[in-house]
Amino acid sequence: YRLAVRRMLAPLHVKVIEAINGNEAIRIAQTQAVSIAICDMFMPEKDGIKTMRELRDLLPTVHIIAMSGSDQSGRLDVLDMAALLGASAVLRKPFDADTLIQAVTRARLSVSTQKWPAPVDTQ
């Protein structure tokens, strides 16, 4: 699905950095500026929920777009869990390019208008 997402995002002319799993996504986020992360909920080595939590700890202002078809059993809706954990958008596979572009565009607008909180004096 990574290649499909890359192709869908081409009209936006955004820089796309791919990770093959959650661990690689965290390594990338530690070394490169990331404002939006599109995160599959089922990945090798580290699932999307754990990856989301670590991304949020590492980059508190990152916008996360969660995507999934469903879990293997069909009993648990991980996209609901992702939304509860603060995903900016959740996309159920299969989705079309317009749906992805809308989610990324909304996240980009949020990034560009984001107001940083005033520093808090802890003394």
Steps between C-alpha positions, in 0.01 A plus 500: 500500500804731544546535124129571451509771769810657342325511161182643650698780666693596185259784404572671835875521430582404858817332617419136572733293717411133519558266790468124465386454861432685825858481623630662183232770527624589848863512379399732217304726736808528722715636217269683260234767525162327490176695522258232375532124537278255315504189711365155417361331807639158409873502428784259561713539814286771663127555456345832412368573850847464655650701216241776548576521872874520441459758223279709729759480781781592260310766302202627702367716215522240222174437316436129464275354232419141593402245238387141514281244330417327828670267739540139406209385718257778415410541870700812584477830317849640536399815315266587787793449735722717279241777508485480879880532508481823303531407134419802285316273258423132459472335161348159443660303215435504220477876464532715192745776420247777570439370853874487574565840346220655707642351822854617421381845392307545827806391696725738302262790573509413868880492494522840327259668743613323813560732790768399741412530867664775699790385714402413852710635787559207732671700775 
